[in-house]
Amino acid sequence: MTTNDMTAIMNPKENFHAKTYNEEKGNKYEMIYARAEAVARVLRTQVSTDGEAEHKQNAAVTLTIPANANILSEAVRTHLAELHQYADAVSYRGMEDSVSITFTVANIWQE
């Protein structure tokens, strides 16, 4: 992750007007989304995304995992590790009955 990526995550531009799609970052986003969906199917949970919208500088995928989930599957653990590796930033949010993990790809669109 570059300094520009960190800046984009911490201080996204409010009036962002995309002009160029970063294919490398787009591929990272697609890999994250596919692996998050695979984990969600096994754990019978939800995946949400804000997509690759041109009015957003960054793209994020959020995986919500029940608090009482036991992750015994090696494939699921591998996918979770890969999600952390591919993302430019990862954030966690604990709720009463679940944990949401958001995987962000920075600068998917550039001005």
Backbone torsions as a table, in degrees:
resi	resn	phi	psi	omega
1	MET	NA	136.3	-178.7
2	THR	-92.5	171.4	175.3
3	THR	-61.9	-38.9	177.3
4	ASN	-61.6	-38.2	177.5
5	ASP	-63.8	-44.0	179.5
6	MET	-62.1	-43.1	178.7
7	THR	-62.7	-42.0	-179.0
8	ALA	-64.0	-34.8	179.3
9	ILE	-75.0	-44.0	-175.3
10	MET	-77.5	-33.1	-178.4
11	ASN	-136.4	71.1	-179.8
12	PRO	-63.9	144.8	-180.0
13	LYS	-72.0	132.4	-178.9
14	GLU	-74.5	-38.9	-178.9
15	ASN	-105.3	59.1	-175.7
16	PHE	-82.2	132.2	178.0
17	HIS	-126.5	102.9	-175.7
18	ALA	-72.3	144.2	176.5
19	LYS	-128.2	-34.8	-175.0
20	THR	-127.2	129.3	177.0
21	TYR	-87.3	128.3	178.7
22	ASN	-89.1	102.9	-174.0
23	GLU	-62.9	-38.0	178.9
24	GLU	-61.4	-45.8	178.3
25	LYS	-67.4	-36.5	177.3
26	GLY	-62.3	-39.7	177.0
27	ASN	-65.4	-39.3	176.0
28	LYS	-61.1	-43.9	179.7
29	TYR	-61.0	-44.9	-179.7
30	GLU	-62.6	-39.7	177.5
31	MET	-64.6	-43.1	179.0
32	ILE	-61.9	-46.7	-178.2
33	TYR	-62.4	-43.7	-179.4
34	ALA	-63.4	-43.3	-179.5
35	ARG	-70.7	-37.2	177.1
36	ALA	-63.6	-40.1	176.9
37	GLU	-64.1	-38.8	178.6
38	ALA	-63.0	-43.6	177.8
39	VAL	-63.9	-43.6	-178.8
40	ALA	-61.7	-38.9	178.9
41	ARG	-62.6	-44.2	-178.5
42	VAL	-67.2	-42.6	-177.0
43	LEU	-87.2	-1.5	-178.3
44	ARG	52.1	58.1	-177.7
45	THR	-135.6	-167.4	-171.8
46	GLN	-111.9	149.2	169.9
47	VAL	-125.1	135.8	174.2
48	SER	-130.7	157.6	-179.0
49	THR	-148.3	153.0	172.3
50	ASP	-96.9	1.1	173.3
51	GLY	71.6	-172.0	-177.9
52	GLU	-103.8	43.4	-175.4
53	ALA	-61.6	138.8	-177.9
54	GLU	-66.3	-20.1	-179.9
55	HIS	-87.3	4.2	178.3
56	LYS	-120.9	137.4	-179.1
57	GLN	-75.9	-32.0	-176.0
58	ASN	-119.6	161.3	175.6
59	ALA	-128.6	142.9	-177.2
60	ALA	-136.1	148.2	175.2
61	VAL	-123.7	129.3	180.0
62	THR	-114.3	127.7	177.9
63	LEU	-111.4	123.9	179.6
64	THR	-104.0	121.7	-177.0
65	ILE	-115.1	129.8	177.4
66	PRO	-58.7	143.2	-177.5
67	ALA	-62.3	-27.8	-177.0
68	ASN	-96.3	14.9	-178.7
69	ALA	-72.8	133.1	171.1
70	ASN	-102.5	122.8	-177.6
71	ILE	-102.7	89.8	-177.8
72	LEU	-94.0	-21.8	-177.1
73	SER	-72.0	126.4	177.7
74	GLU	-65.1	-34.9	179.2
75	ALA	-63.4	-41.2	179.4
76	VAL	-66.4	-43.4	178.4
77	ARG	-62.6	-38.4	178.0
78	THR	-64.8	-44.9	178.4
79	HIS	-61.1	-42.4	179.2
80	LEU	-62.4	-40.4	178.1
81	ALA	-64.4	-41.6	178.7
82	GLU	-65.0	-38.5	177.8
83	LEU	-58.2	-43.6	178.6
84	HIS	-65.1	-36.4	-178.3
85	GLN	-70.1	-41.5	-175.8
86	TYR	-76.6	-30.5	-174.7
87	ALA	-72.6	146.9	173.7
88	ASP	-78.3	-27.2	177.4
89	ALA	-149.7	147.2	178.6
90	VAL	-131.7	131.8	176.6
91	SER	-130.7	150.2	-178.2
92	TYR	-119.4	144.4	175.0
93	ARG	-138.3	117.5	179.0
94	GLY	-88.8	132.5	175.9
95	MET	-119.8	178.7	-176.0
96	GLU	-56.2	-44.2	-174.3
97	ASP	-123.4	11.4	-178.8
98	SER	-160.4	171.9	175.3
99	VAL	-126.8	129.1	176.0
100	SER	-103.1	130.5	177.6
101	ILE	-116.8	123.0	-179.5
102	THR	-109.5	125.8	179.5
103	PHE	-107.4	118.2	-174.9
104	THR	-111.5	137.7	172.1
105	VAL	-112.4	121.2	-175.8
106	ALA	-88.9	150.0	173.7
107	ASN	55.5	44.4	177.6
108	ILE	-70.4	-28.3	173.3
109	TRP	-119.5	146.9	179.3
110	GLN	-127.8	149.5	178.3
111	GLU	-81.5	NA	NA
